[in-house]
Amino acid sequence: MENNLLKENWSKVLDNLEKKISKPTLKTWFVNVEPIQFFNGVLKINVPNKLVKNWLESKFNIILLKTIKEFLPELKAIEYIINNQNNNQEYYKKTVIKKFSYQQKLTIFEINPSTNLNPKYRFENFVVGSNNDLAFAAAQGVVNNLGEKFNPLFIYGGVGLGKTHLLQAIGNEIIRKYGLNKKVRYATTEQFTNDLINSLKNQNIDEFRQKFRDIDVLILDDVHFLSGKNKSQEELFHTFNELYNLKKQIVFSSDRPPRMIPDIEERLQSRFEGGLIVDITPPDYETRLAILKIKNQEKNYFLPDKILEILAQKIVKNIRELEGGLNFIAFKLSRFNNYDEDKVINLINEYLRQNIKKVSYKKILKIVADFYNLKEDDLLKKLRKKEVIKPRQVLIYLLRDIGKFSYSFIGEILNKRDHTTILYSYEKIEKEIKENIDLFQEIEVLKEKIIN
Amino acid sequence: MKLTILKQSLLDKLAIINRITPKKSELNILNFFKISAKNNNIYLFSTDLEISYQSKIIAKIKEEGEFLVPAKQFLEIINNFYEEEVSLENKENILIIRGNNIFCSLVSISEEEFPFLPQFKNDNYLEIDSLFFDNLLQKIISPLKTANLIKPELAGVYFWLDNNFLRLVSTDSIRLSEYKIKKDIVLTNINKEIKILIPFKIIDEYLKIRKKPIKTKLYLEENQITFDLDDQVLISKLLTIDYPNYQQIIPKDFNLEILVDKNEILKVIKLNNVFMDKTKELKIKVDFQEKILNFYTKNELIGENINKINFELISSNFEEDFEISFNLEFLLDGLKNIDGEKIFLGLNIPSEMNIKPVLLKSPLEDDYFYLLMPF
């Protein structure tokens, strides 16, 4: 008998049982008791614990057999199986106290350990706008035609624009649609690389390969981090080939198109380009507002539309910052009984101020020096060697743009340079990145490194 | 059944029986517990179908037998029993409770309907000093008090035994605590790695049981865990869940590593608590130059509070002032569980992209740590 049919008939079985035993008895012993499988005359029934199992076996077995036989004439025996899952999960989830909804969480506990997906990312809460409609359509295409239509799918776009959301939603939707029939694995490139390093160190590369090859869908986030990592690139190349030849679906994301990723093997780059490439751009005002409205509802903040409109106007950079701003405002306003527009604007400004000046100059210096393979000292000294000049200008640009340090402070660090020199360097890079796409990409990589 | 017993020895156990017996069960039978008299002992047994409790008390038995007793009423009677010795006797389905000047009777129900005593096997055992084990559990229990509200599927003690260590871990997904002891501190015949989740409810009950300084024996079976205290036994089912690899989230590097005086910071936090609003947000400003933590709490309805404490700098890769805030109660839970005069704080500056938990531990010992996410 089909599982659905079993479940349908089960409520009838319980109704009939109620006539034979008392209602309280039924309510006590048959909570979380349900049939799971019927095979060869044996019906398997899930029970919550050993006590219930013993009780049903000895007290109700005969009456249960008789009652179920009315619906299942072939029934010969019942097997009671203890179910160890926590049955009350669904109920509790709905009653999570609002008090803690503002609080930051340790994200690892939200993640499904077998797929590495966070169930909160779904298609339904992904806001589609003109900035991402193509990517969204491609993602749906992937789910409906696994491994056939767009393989691999390559999604690229800037930081905090929803790449991870879309990638994870693909994974979650596949699980919802195909259930346990499809094995999905999501990983960030960092996780992929770390897993590889660990497996090489612990000499269990087979386990690693099983994890990434014995699956139906591989979703790999942020592949631009493969840049310069030869061993990981090689492993991914072989993983890709094996999956691709078996028509398994592969999805990648990156902050730039494949050909712009520096230091990556050509054969891997051509694999990235072999399917469909789509981009996500920053959201416009309407999309930002729509995102805020959805989040406001999801998190039960109940902020009025007026506040959301102000937020959507003031925070323009990316979705992550938009969501952070919403959380901040909701949290701050929760302690006031009434507030006006000025208060909200002040709070948003406070939030935007908070988000800057949180990176130390030493960190920026170290990252820039490492990136260009130079000594930190060389960047700081008044050295006029050609290969140092551009990196130094980039350093100045980043100290100003991300670090928000004053020109005179930056001058102070760079061996007492005059602040006009600093200003000149900053403006030079600022102008150049608008014209030179390679430099733009370089700066974006550096920014991401600094922020993370 | 006919016996006499000391009031006091009954009372301790009845409190536990009464807690475990469901308050308003649909099934009348579960509002009862079972007394059975045998070999100069009486055995009390109650269950709510999730947890079962059994205890043994010495008594003078004149006639062996079994009887079902309504838990709530019986506790009330014994609580107010104004003589030392209690006589119990059943006549058909009536229990007579008698002293020299007291006579009560309680109506029972047919004994056959009572749930079975759950069975346990002691094939896989682990033995540990009870006081030590209690202390260990007390240190990690605080996150579990909120876990039921935030992350109910993880509302249990994660019990992880490998070849070298026994780790007890708890989390509500905002904070996490771990206590680690060397495996040779416990006595066990288990040689394989064990990872189980013990429901909070049985841990909570176990901690409330008054114990003599004895050993606690744990028996592990596939679906079940048993806490054996010789004269008392608690049994519960185990939760199965793939516990996340929480070790991934323990920060290894910090922007700032400092030491603070434990007494001082505890007092400051309690002072700030006077001024808290319902969000419980405690703001801390780190003054890097002066090596001072500034606490500032303002509540429009109550007033304001400003405190400073000095810190000792261990290391930093960041040389500017910053602000960080925590849920005051959660911070307090972590701080007070750390032994010693000084507390190590490993802080990372929160940025929109990347918020890491603060790590609290003793600067001397590595056995305990507490992670807490900032607001």
HADDOCK unambig.tbl for C-alpha pairs under 7 A between the chains (distance, minus, plus):
assign (segid A and resid 24 and name CA) (segid B and resid 26 and name CA) 5.02 0.50 0.50
assign (segid A and resid 24 and name CA) (segid B and resid 27 and name CA) 5.00 0.50 0.50
assign (segid A and resid 25 and name CA) (segid B and resid 27 and name CA) 5.77 0.50 0.50
assign (segid A and resid 27 and name CA) (segid B and resid 26 and name CA) 6.94 0.50 0.50
assign (segid A and resid 28 and name CA) (segid B and resid 26 and name CA) 6.54 0.50 0.50
assign (segid A and resid 28 and name CA) (segid B and resid 27 and name CA) 6.04 0.50 0.50
assign (segid A and resid 49 and name CA) (segid B and resid 237 and name CA) 6.56 0.50 0.50
assign (segid A and resid 51 and name CA) (segid B and resid 49 and name CA) 6.28 0.50 0.50
assign (segid A and resid 51 and name CA) (segid B and resid 116 and name CA) 6.97 0.50 0.50
assign (segid A and resid 51 and name CA) (segid B and resid 118 and name CA) 6.26 0.50 0.50
assign (segid A and resid 55 and name CA) (segid B and resid 115 and name CA) 6.72 0.50 0.50
assign (segid A and resid 84 and name CA) (segid B and resid 223 and name CA) 6.94 0.50 0.50
assign (segid A and resid 84 and name CA) (segid B and resid 238 and name CA) 6.76 0.50 0.50
assign (segid A and resid 84 and name CA) (segid B and resid 239 and name CA) 5.42 0.50 0.50
assign (segid A and resid 84 and name CA) (segid B and resid 240 and name CA) 5.40 0.50 0.50
assign (segid A and resid 85 and name CA) (segid B and resid 239 and name CA) 6.04 0.50 0.50
assign (segid A and resid 85 and name CA) (segid B and resid 240 and name CA) 5.80 0.50 0.50
assign (segid A and resid 86 and name CA) (segid B and resid 153 and name CA) 6.23 0.50 0.50
assign (segid A and resid 86 and name CA) (segid B and resid 239 and name CA) 6.36 0.50 0.50
assign (segid A and resid 89 and name CA) (segid B and resid 152 and name CA) 6.43 0.50 0.50
assign (segid A and resid 89 and name CA) (segid B and resid 153 and name CA) 6.03 0.50 0.50
assign (segid A and resid 92 and name CA) (segid B and resid 152 and name CA) 6.61 0.50 0.50
assign (segid A and resid 96 and name CA) (segid B and resid 149 and name CA) 5.17 0.50 0.50
assign (segid A and resid 96 and name CA) (segid B and resid 150 and name CA) 5.50 0.50 0.50
assign (segid A and resid 97 and name CA) (segid B and resid 149 and name CA) 6.17 0.50 0.50
assign (segid A and resid 103 and name CA) (segid B and resid 375 and name CA) 5.08 0.50 0.50
assign (segid A and resid 104 and name CA) (segid B and resid 174 and name CA) 6.69 0.50 0.50
assign (segid A and resid 104 and name CA) (segid B and resid 373 and name CA) 5.99 0.50 0.50
assign (segid A and resid 104 and name CA) (segid B and resid 374 and name CA) 6.46 0.50 0.50
assign (segid A and resid 104 and name CA) (segid B and resid 375 and name CA) 5.53 0.50 0.50
assign (segid A and resid 105 and name CA) (segid B and resid 173 and name CA) 5.55 0.50 0.50
assign (segid A and resid 105 and name CA) (segid B and resid 174 and name CA) 4.71 0.50 0.50
assign (segid A and resid 105 and name CA) (segid B and resid 373 and name CA) 6.40 0.50 0.50
assign (segid A and resid 106 and name CA) (segid B and resid 173 and name CA) 5.23 0.50 0.50
assign (segid A and resid 106 and name CA) (segid B and resid 174 and name CA) 5.70 0.50 0.50
assign (segid A and resid 106 and name CA) (segid B and resid 373 and name CA) 6.84 0.50 0.50
assign (segid A and resid 108 and name CA) (segid B and resid 244 and name CA) 6.70 0.50 0.50
assign (segid A and resid 109 and name CA) (segid B and resid 173 and name CA) 6.01 0.50 0.50
assign (segid A and resid 109 and name CA) (segid B and resid 244 and name CA) 6.29 0.50 0.50
assign (segid A and resid 113 and name CA) (segid B and resid 242 and name CA) 6.63 0.50 0.50
assign (segid A and resid 113 and name CA) (segid B and resid 244 and name CA) 6.26 0.50 0.50
assign (segid A and resid 321 and name CA) (segid B and resid 352 and name CA) 6.88 0.50 0.50
assign (segid A and resid 324 and name CA) (segid B and resid 352 and name CA) 6.80 0.50 0.50
assign (segid A and resid 355 and name CA) (segid B and resid 351 and name CA) 6.30 0.50 0.50
assign (segid A and resid 355 and name CA) (segid B and resid 352 and name CA) 6.35 0.50 0.50
assign (segid A and resid 358 and name CA) (segid B and resid 351 and name CA) 6.72 0.50 0.50
assign (segid A and resid 360 and name CA) (segid B and resid 318 and name CA) 5.44 0.50 0.50
assign (segid A and resid 360 and name CA) (segid B and resid 319 and name CA) 6.94 0.50 0.50
assign (segid A and resid 451 and name CA) (segid B and resid 353 and name CA) 6.73 0.50 0.50
assign (segid A and resid 452 and name CA) (segid B and resid 353 and name CA) 6.60 0.50 0.50
assign (segid A and resid 452 and name CA) (segid B and resid 354 and name CA) 6.23 0.50 0.50
